[in-house]
Every structure is written in structure tokens, then in C-alpha cells.
Amino acid sequence: MWYGRTTGGIYVKRLRVEQDVQPVSAFRANAAKLIEQVQTHKRALVLTQRGRSAAVVLDPAEYDRLIETLELLQDVHEANAQITAGKGVSEKKAKQALLRRSMK
């Protein structure tokens, strides 16, 4: 990741434009070296085509962390929407429901 701040205990690295933004032609010519850079520094590599961003290359572990964080944030957003819509349950009722499920 490349934002340069800590979110929920995950350090997100800032993008370095000089190193981390490359034209597709440079990627074709130096793919192994650029992939190694992504894996070593854990920063995304933005590929450009005709001067515009075209693709992003991420380390697989960084990608997994990004997806897990996004899924968690989506769950929190959905839970907040349910609570706002009056679909929430009290802590006491939730505990009772969990206990009933665990006894089955």
C-alpha cells in the first residue's frame, strides 16, 4: 500500500512517484526488476500508458491485506446502516442468541 499512514495498525507506505510510476514500455523491458522492487519495498507500482494510469502491480500479501481491510470496512458500513434502520439488537439479545446457537 502506498498512503504513508497507519490505519488500524497496518502501516501503509507512501507512493514514490519517481520509482513507483512507470510506463508500460519500461515494465516490459524491466519486468523482473520492477516486480522485485514491488516485493521488496511493499509499495504499489503504477503503470502508465500514453501518460495515463493503466494498471497497478501489488505484492500479493499487500493485495490480500488491502482486500481484507476493504471487506472489514464494508461490514462496518453495513452494520451501521442496519443500526440506523432500526435492525440492530441489544447486546443482551445477541448474547442470548449466540448461547442458544452454541447449545445446539
Buried (B, 14 or more C-beta within 10 A) or exposed (E): BBEEEEEEEEEBBEBEEEEBBBBEEBBEEEEEEBBEBBBEBBBBBBBBEEEEEEEEBBBEEBBEBBEEBEEEEEEEEEEEEEEEEEEEEEEEEEEEEEEEEEEE
